[in-house]
Amino acid sequence: MVYDLIIIGAGPAGLTAGIYAGRKKINAIILTEKIGGQALAYTIENYPGAPKISGLELVNKAKKQVEEYGVAIKEGIIITAIKKKDGGFLVETENGSFEAKAIIIATGKIPRKLDVPGAKEFEGKGVSFCTICDAPLFSGKSVAIVGGGNAALISAMDLMPYAEKIYVLQHRERFIGDEILQEKLRKSQKVELITNAETSEIKGKEFVEKIIYEDLASGEKKELAVGGVFVNIGYIPNTSFVKNFLKLNEQSEIIIDPWTNETSVKGIFAAGDATNIPYKQYIVASGEGAKAALSAYHYICNC
């Protein structure tokens, strides 16, 4: 089967694109490794009409809308390449290939890994990237969060109902996350915000037992006894499968036309955090997904 449109990714941008494709009666399918993307990791407090809602709940609502419009979502799909074929495109995956007249890439970003001894070895054994997913596993334990932006601060908020003690390690002289979040955390007896802390090692036996960091102000090595480490040091675009096919910027983000969301290859559109749009927010990604779907529709129907 040759689809009118293949949407790659099922985060806010991909799901919104699916809703708009369904409303336009486009023969579309969403291919994704998993549904939700980064949104699953957070409680969202700035989405209009939903003052406070979990990312999981918001994603599930969007998924239901996509399915109600008749757009299929195929999970567990890992994309390996995109190629031109017969005036359209061939999407190659580890599970086979799919053909379409147009494509929307909405693969978002993936967590940046911590490059220190023990970080890789203890993934799934105390090292985690998602507090919404894993916070209950650390009930009654001391945990460390590596990072100083909003993601790290929100992770600390998510852990407060569960963890006994929360250390947030920022390698800079100050935290860069929103002041309102910092104020909330400083009021908690559970949370300790530590600046000038350069993480150097994660240690343990079968599971994480301690984190080692250097105090950049004094040069002293310090350690904290913790049962878990959450890594929140940013994300990198999930675009490796198109690095030799589409034009990317220095950050490996897909460069798009801001009016149409079209990429450097005619017929391929992109939306959300995988692109070079300046603001990485759920609502922005959703809007970009809508734009990409409408542009893809006009491309497909040539109208």
C-alpha positions as CSV (number, residue, x, y, z in Angstrom):
1,M,0.0,0.0,0.0
2,V,1.1,3.5,-0.8
3,Y,-0.1,6.0,1.9
4,D,-0.9,9.6,1.2
5,L,1.0,10.5,4.3
6,I,3.4,8.8,6.8
7,I,3.8,10.6,10.1
8,I,7.0,9.6,11.9
9,G,6.7,10.1,15.7
10,A,3.8,10.2,18.1
11,G,4.6,13.0,20.5
12,P,2.6,16.3,20.6
13,A,3.6,17.2,17.1
14,G,3.0,13.8,15.5
15,L,-0.3,13.2,17.2
16,T,-1.6,16.7,16.3
17,A,-0.5,16.1,12.7
18,G,-2.5,12.8,12.9
19,I,-5.6,14.6,14.1
20,Y,-5.4,17.1,11.2
21,A,-4.6,14.4,8.6
22,G,-7.7,12.5,9.8
23,R,-9.9,15.6,9.6
24,K,-8.7,16.1,6.0
25,K,-9.5,12.5,5.2
26,I,-5.9,11.8,4.2
27,N,-4.9,8.1,4.0
28,A,-2.3,8.4,6.7
29,I,-0.5,6.3,9.3
30,I,1.7,7.2,12.2
31,L,4.9,5.1,12.7
32,T,6.6,5.4,16.1
33,E,8.9,3.6,18.5
34,K,6.6,4.7,21.3
35,I,3.7,7.1,21.9
36,G,4.2,10.2,23.9
37,G,7.8,11.3,23.6
38,Q,9.2,13.7,26.1
39,A,5.7,14.7,27.2
40,L,5.4,11.5,29.3
41,A,8.1,12.7,31.6
42,Y,6.3,15.8,32.9
43,T,3.3,17.3,34.6
44,I,2.2,20.1,32.2
45,E,1.0,23.4,33.8
46,N,0.9,25.8,30.9
47,Y,-1.4,24.1,28.4
48,P,-4.5,26.4,27.7
49,G,-7.7,24.9,29.2
50,A,-5.8,22.4,31.3
51,P,-4.0,24.3,34.1
52,K,-2.4,21.1,35.4
53,I,-2.4,17.8,33.6
54,S,0.0,14.9,33.4
55,G,1.8,14.5,30.1
56,L,0.5,10.9,30.0
57,E,-3.2,12.1,30.3
58,L,-2.8,14.7,27.7
59,V,-1.1,12.3,25.3
60,N,-3.8,9.7,25.8
61,K,-6.5,12.2,25.0
62,A,-4.6,13.1,21.8
63,K,-4.1,9.4,20.9
64,K,-7.8,8.8,21.3
65,Q,-8.6,11.7,18.9
66,V,-6.2,10.4,16.3
67,E,-7.9,6.9,16.4
68,E,-11.4,8.4,16.3
69,Y,-10.4,10.1,13.0
70,G,-9.4,6.7,11.6
71,V,-5.6,7.2,11.5
72,A,-3.7,4.1,12.5
73,I,-0.8,4.2,14.9
74,K,1.9,1.6,14.6
75,E,4.1,1.3,17.6
76,G,7.5,-0.4,18.1
77,I,8.8,0.9,14.8
78,I,12.4,2.0,14.5
79,I,13.1,4.1,11.4
80,T,16.4,3.4,9.7
81,A,16.3,5.6,6.5
82,I,14.1,7.5,4.1
83,K,14.6,7.4,0.4
84,K,12.9,8.8,-2.7
85,K,10.9,6.3,-4.8
86,D,8.7,6.7,-7.8
87,G,7.9,10.4,-7.1
88,G,7.2,9.6,-3.5
89,F,9.1,8.1,-0.6
90,L,10.2,4.8,0.9
91,V,10.5,4.7,4.7
92,E,12.7,1.9,5.8
93,T,12.4,0.4,9.3
94,E,13.7,-2.5,11.3
95,N,10.3,-4.1,10.7
96,G,9.9,-3.6,7.0
97,S,9.3,-0.7,4.6
98,F,6.4,1.7,4.0
99,E,5.6,4.0,1.0
100,A,4.0,7.4,0.9
101,K,3.4,10.4,-1.2
102,A,4.5,12.7,1.6
103,I,6.1,12.5,5.0
104,I,6.0,14.4,8.3
105,I,8.9,13.9,10.6
106,A,8.0,14.5,14.3
107,T,10.6,12.4,16.1
108,G,11.4,15.0,18.8
109,K,14.4,14.7,21.0
110,I,16.0,12.0,23.1
111,P,17.7,12.4,26.5
112,R,21.3,13.4,26.5
113,K,23.3,10.7,28.3
114,L,25.7,11.4,31.2
115,D,29.2,10.6,30.1
116,V,30.8,9.5,33.4
117,P,31.9,6.1,34.8
118,G,28.9,4.2,36.0
119,A,26.2,6.2,34.1
120,K,25.7,3.6,31.4
121,E,26.3,0.6,33.5
122,F,23.6,1.5,36.0
123,E,20.9,2.5,33.5
124,G,17.8,0.7,34.7
125,K,19.6,-0.1,37.9
126,G,19.1,3.3,39.6
127,V,19.9,5.6,36.7
128,S,16.8,7.0,35.1
129,F,15.7,9.8,32.8
130,C,12.0,9.9,33.6
131,T,10.6,10.8,37.1
132,I,7.0,10.5,36.0
133,C,7.8,6.9,34.9
134,D,10.0,5.8,37.8
135,A,9.5,8.1,40.8
136,P,7.4,5.5,42.8
137,L,10.4,3.1,42.6
138,F,12.4,5.4,44.9
139,S,10.0,5.7,47.7
140,G,11.8,6.4,51.0
141,K,15.2,6.7,49.3
142,S,17.7,9.5,48.8
143,V,18.1,10.4,45.1
144,A,20.2,12.8,43.1
145,I,19.1,14.8,40.0
146,V,21.8,15.9,37.6
147,G,20.8,19.1,35.8
148,G,19.9,22.8,36.4
149,G,17.1,23.6,34.0
150,N,13.4,23.3,34.2
151,A,13.5,19.5,33.4
152,A,15.7,18.9,36.5
153,L,13.6,21.2,38.7
154,I,10.3,19.6,37.6
155,S,11.8,16.2,38.2
156,A,12.5,17.2,41.8
157,M,8.9,18.3,42.2
158,D,7.8,14.9,40.8
159,L,10.0,13.1,43.3
160,M,8.9,15.1,46.4
161,P,5.9,12.8,47.3
162,Y,8.2,9.7,47.2
163,A,11.9,10.3,48.0
164,E,13.2,10.9,51.5
165,K,15.9,13.3,50.3
166,I,16.5,15.0,46.9
167,Y,19.8,16.5,45.8
168,V,19.8,18.6,42.6
169,L,23.3,19.0,41.2
170,Q,24.0,21.9,38.8
171,H,27.5,22.4,37.4
172,R,27.0,26.1,36.8
173,E,27.1,28.8,39.5
174,R,23.3,29.2,39.4
175,F,20.3,27.3,38.3
176,I,18.8,28.3,35.0
177,G,15.3,26.9,35.5
178,D,12.3,29.1,36.3
179,E,12.5,31.1,39.5
180,I,9.0,30.0,40.5
181,L,10.1,26.4,40.5
182,Q,13.3,27.2,42.4
183,E,11.3,29.0,45.1
184,K,9.0,26.0,45.6
185,L,11.9,23.6,46.0
186,R,13.8,25.8,48.4
187,K,10.8,25.8,50.7
188,S,11.0,22.0,51.0
189,Q,13.0,20.4,53.7
190,K,13.5,17.5,51.4
191,V,15.3,19.3,48.6
192,E,18.9,20.5,48.5
193,L,20.0,22.6,45.5
194,I,23.8,22.3,44.9
195,T,25.6,24.5,42.5
196,N,29.2,24.2,41.1
197,A,28.7,20.5,41.2
198,E,30.4,18.6,38.4
199,T,29.2,14.9,38.4
200,S,32.2,12.6,38.0
201,E,31.1,9.1,38.8
202,I,28.2,6.9,39.8
203,K,29.0,3.9,42.0
204,G,27.3,0.9,43.4
205,K,27.3,-2.9,43.4
206,E,24.1,-4.3,41.7
207,F,22.3,-0.9,42.0
208,V,23.3,2.7,42.4
209,E,24.6,3.5,45.9
210,K,26.4,6.8,45.6
211,I,27.2,9.7,43.3
212,I,30.6,11.5,43.2
213,Y,30.9,15.1,42.2
214,E,33.6,17.8,42.2
215,D,32.9,21.1,44.0
216,L,34.1,23.4,41.2
217,A,34.5,26.3,43.7
218,S,36.8,24.4,46.0
219,G,38.1,21.6,43.8
220,E,37.1,19.1,46.5
221,K,35.6,15.7,45.6
222,K,32.4,15.0,47.4
223,E,30.0,12.0,47.5
224,L,26.3,11.6,48.3
225,A,24.7,8.3,49.4
226,V,21.8,7.8,47.0
227,G,19.7,5.0,45.7
228,G,19.0,6.6,42.4
229,V,20.2,9.2,39.9
230,F,17.9,11.0,37.5
231,V,19.7,12.6,34.5
232,N,18.2,15.8,33.2
233,I,21.0,17.5,31.2
234,G,19.1,18.2,28.1
235,Y,18.0,16.4,24.9
236,I,19.4,15.9,21.4
237,P,17.3,15.8,18.2
238,N,16.3,12.3,17.2
239,T,17.3,12.8,13.5
240,S,20.2,10.5,12.9
241,F,18.2,8.5,10.3
242,V,18.0,11.6,8.0
243,K,21.4,13.1,8.6
244,N,22.5,12.4,5.0
245,F,19.1,13.0,3.4
246,L,17.8,16.3,4.8
247,K,19.5,19.6,5.6
248,L,20.3,19.9,9.3
249,N,21.8,22.7,11.4
250,E,24.8,22.5,13.7
251,Q,22.6,21.1,16.5
252,S,21.3,18.3,14.2
253,E,17.9,19.9,14.0
254,I,15.9,19.6,10.8
255,I,15.8,23.0,9.0
256,I,12.3,23.9,7.9
257,D,10.5,26.6,6.1
258,P,8.8,28.4,9.0
259,W,5.7,29.1,6.9
260,T,5.1,25.6,5.6
261,N,7.2,23.3,7.7
262,E,8.7,21.8,4.5
263,T,12.3,20.5,4.7
264,S,15.1,20.7,2.2
265,V,13.4,17.9,0.3
266,K,10.1,18.7,-1.4
267,G,7.3,16.6,0.0
268,I,8.9,16.0,3.4
269,F,7.7,18.1,6.3
270,A,8.9,18.3,9.9
271,A,7.4,19.5,13.1
272,G,8.2,19.8,16.8
273,D,11.4,19.5,18.8
274,A,13.3,17.7,16.0
275,T,13.2,21.0,14.0
276,N,15.0,24.3,14.2
277,I,12.1,26.1,15.7
278,P,13.4,28.2,18.7
279,Y,10.9,27.2,21.4
280,K,10.6,23.6,22.7
281,Q,7.1,23.5,24.3
282,Y,4.2,21.1,24.1
283,I,1.9,23.7,22.8
284,V,4.4,24.9,20.2
285,A,5.0,21.4,19.0
286,S,1.3,20.8,18.7
287,G,0.8,23.9,16.6
288,E,3.7,23.0,14.4
289,G,2.2,19.5,13.9
290,A,-1.0,21.1,12.7
291,K,0.9,23.4,10.3
292,A,2.9,20.5,8.9
293,A,-0.3,18.4,8.3
294,L,-2.1,21.2,6.5
295,S,1.0,21.9,4.4
296,A,1.3,18.2,3.6
297,Y,-2.4,18.1,2.6
298,H,-2.0,20.9,0.1
299,Y,1.1,19.2,-1.3
300,I,-0.7,15.9,-1.7
301,C,-3.8,17.3,-3.4
302,N,-1.8,20.0,-5.3
303,C,-4.4,22.5,-4.3
